[in-house]
Amino acid sequence: ALDVVLTFLSDTMGGCMFFVGTYRDNEVDADHAVFDLMKKLEMSRVPTKKVSLTGLDRDDLNTMISDALCLYPRICKSLTDIVFQKTKGNPFFMLEFVQSLKSRGLLRCNLHQKLWVWKEDVIRGEDITDNVLHLLSSKMNGLSDNVQTLLTVMACFGSSTNETVLSYLSLSESAQYADIQNGFAEALSDGYIKEDGEGHFQFVHDKVREAAYNLIPDSDKKQFHYHLGKVLHRFCDGKDVGDTIFLIANQINHGKEWILSDEDYSIAVAELNMKAGKKAIDRCDHKTAYSYFGAAISLLPNDHWETHYDLSLSLYFLTSSAANSTCQYDEAEQILRRTLSMARCLDDQLSSYLLLTQILQAQGKVNDVYDTCSAILTELGETIPESYTFAMASRKMTATLNTFEKVGENWIKGEKTVDRTLHKTLQFYNVIALASYFCKSYSMVIYFTCKAVQLSLQRGLCEHTASALMQFTSVVAKKDNAVLCYRIAKNAMSLQERFDVAALIPELYFNFYGRIAWRFESFQAGIDNLRQGFETGLSCGHADMGLHCAIQVIKNSIYSGANLSSIMKEVDYYLHILETYKSEVTRNFLLIFRETVSTLIDNGQATSIDATPCVGDLDDQKNKLRDSVLHHSAIRCFWLGHSERCWYYSEKCMRCMNPFGQGGHIMAKFFSGLNALDISRKNKHVNRTNEVIRVAIATMKSASANSDWNFTNKLRLLEAEKQSLQQQHWRAINLYDASISSAKRSGFIHEQGLACEKAGFYFMRIVSNYEKALEYFK
């Protein structure tokens, strides 16, 4: 629960939240999780304030007692001293203590004197316990059996109990709980419990619950829980009881020693825990699910793989999945290896192999992922080439696009396939394509994505068709096929309405909003959807793809000119998340982005951190960080005005990027074009810049034809700079103004400012109109 609190409070991009947490300092040790939470909140720069609430002091307590007894404060002082000594000023304890004095006749109303009197010497002399728990328990011992049963049952359930659960007990065959609901009136009137108006009853204070729980002898507590859970289980078996299944499982699990004495019942309780674990997963509570699945496995007999194969297969897979979702990668892999060794056939192994590749991917073991997928796809009858040339990949890509155009968009509306093998095959192709991006050539990536789409075209639609189409278009999209790829991707997104693809949202959103939509939709439009992909990935157990979404969030935020301090906070939030979800690839990308943002804020003087990305060998073609390192180095140099260094990095970046460029490829050409114009202005005899300027303008023309929002301001600025260089005064002025207007309309404040700056310099240096220049600078 505290991890969830930390995630919400650390989310600097969320709405405003005021959170109040309480704890008793006498009930927590120095290593309690609450102190770790407070430390992590400080590290995440979340404003926190610690307030210590002590009990009432003697004077305040005396005022309260004086008011209650209608006596002058000086008369009550002796009683106040005793009460303070026994309760330390705790208001709840004080009320219970004073009421106990009244019930024992040690504090009474003297009708003759018409005032309250107390036996001070007797009170001081008697061994009245300092422990209010004992006081409450003693008081509860005098209650009727119905009320005691009600309170002890509620105490076993926790601080709050649903009335429906208590009704299940009263309707059960157990005579012990037949009259349990008859105790409500007395328990309410005596002030032990209260009703919230929504069918829930709760103790008025946790000490009341503790006292009620102490009515059960310590030696009987386990058996009491177990019997309570067993009664509920027997009554609710076969019924859909919703969240009550957690309560039943929690109670019955106390009796493991009795459960194991009956193998048939052990299996029944194991199945109960499996249902509870699945319910927890539905609520995205993977940690709780893991504990339920573990409890279920512990109840299986030694020969369970032989005697209860299906149950064992399901439980082991679910346990490893929950372990993976809670970042227990070694544990998850160990359980999966055991599952794979015991599975009887390939069909029973496929889900485990898929999960294994996800675990290996999260740990950066891409070669192991590739080898595993390659072996399984081969067993499924697929052909995996040893190598694949770029020419072969281009032909396959063209053939796949042509096939899609021939079948038309009505194919997306076709019948769903019942071919379960297709489901798994598409998933393995999806995984191997991603792995091959990191450890093989881009031609292999194209091959695998094409194969997945062709399989769907041949064998029918399933939920993983959406992933196949989306991954394919994100990989092969380029200038001459962008419109068709965007149309295919939109069709893939429409499959969400036909299939339950909630678990695929991180992957779909990453590919669509991070790698395709920017060509046609605004940079800003994808950011919120990518954040949703990140959050969904973490909640549904697909953290690796969720973290890919986080990378795209920051990339789009930088391109769209979001507030730099806000971007910095979001990057730090993601880096904090990575302390739990280990992903070296994501960490390196985020650190590259962070260095850029820090440079733009204050050249890294106060905003830099010690952590640096591990960028590896930038001459290695397989280094997937190379493009980002060179691109961001060029961006930093451009904004700092280091033209020659920007030229160096831009030239290397252009040589490295593959022809299927993403948003970074287009932006790199924009900055390289502007930088080339700056160099030309400083040295008019430089010929090396002409081709760079031509390519930059041509690229922006093509890009703006698809997305006026994202690229028209950039095109107009490049054209304005070129016209100013050629001393075409009126054309340059009109183009500067058009760039400023377009950037303002698109919300690109950084590029609006850049265009104003360029226009101001033009008027100041070329036209010598300082008044007009000042208008632009302002």
HUURHU-V691840 format. One record per pair of residues at least 24 apart in sequence whose C-alpha atoms are under 6 Angstrom apart, sorted by sequence separation. I is the first residue (numbers start at 0). J is the second residue. D is the distance in whole Angstrom. If there is no record, write none. Layout:
<<I	J	D> <I	J	D>>
This chain:
<<508	532	6> <225	250	6> <587	612	5> <224	250	5> <225	251	4> <269	295	4> <292	318	6> <425	451	6> <465	491	5> <526	552	5> <669	695	6> <712	738	4> <505	532	4> <668	695	5> <225	253	5> <225	254	5> <269	298	6> <289	318	6> <712	741	5> <149	179	6> <245	275	6> <712	742	5> <244	275	6> <505	536	5> <221	253	5> <289	321	5> <55	88	4> <265	298	6> <522	555	6> <54	88	4> <145	179	5> <54	89	5> <146	182	4> <162	198	5> <285	321	5> <462	498	6> <145	182	5> <161	198	6> <162	199	6> <473	510	6> <522	559	6> <708	745	6> <161	199	4> <506	544	6> <513	551	5> <160	199	5> <505	544	6> <509	548	5> <160	200	5> <505	545	5> <159	200	6> <473	514	6> <159	201	4> <473	515	6> <158	201	6> <416	459	5> <85	129	5> <158	202	6> <416	460	5> <415	460	5> <415	461	6> <392	442	5> <389	442	5> <154	208	5> <392	446	6> <372	427	6> <387	442	6> <387	443	6> <154	212	5> <372	431	6> <151	211	5> <150	211	6> <151	212	5> <369	431	5> <171	234	6> <369	434	6> <365	434	5> <136	210	5> <135	210	6> <132	210	5> <361	543	6> <477	659	5> <519	705	5> <519	706	5> <560	747	5> <518	706	6> <521	709	6> <559	747	6> <560	748	6> <560	749	5> <324	540	4> <283	538	5> <283	539	6>>
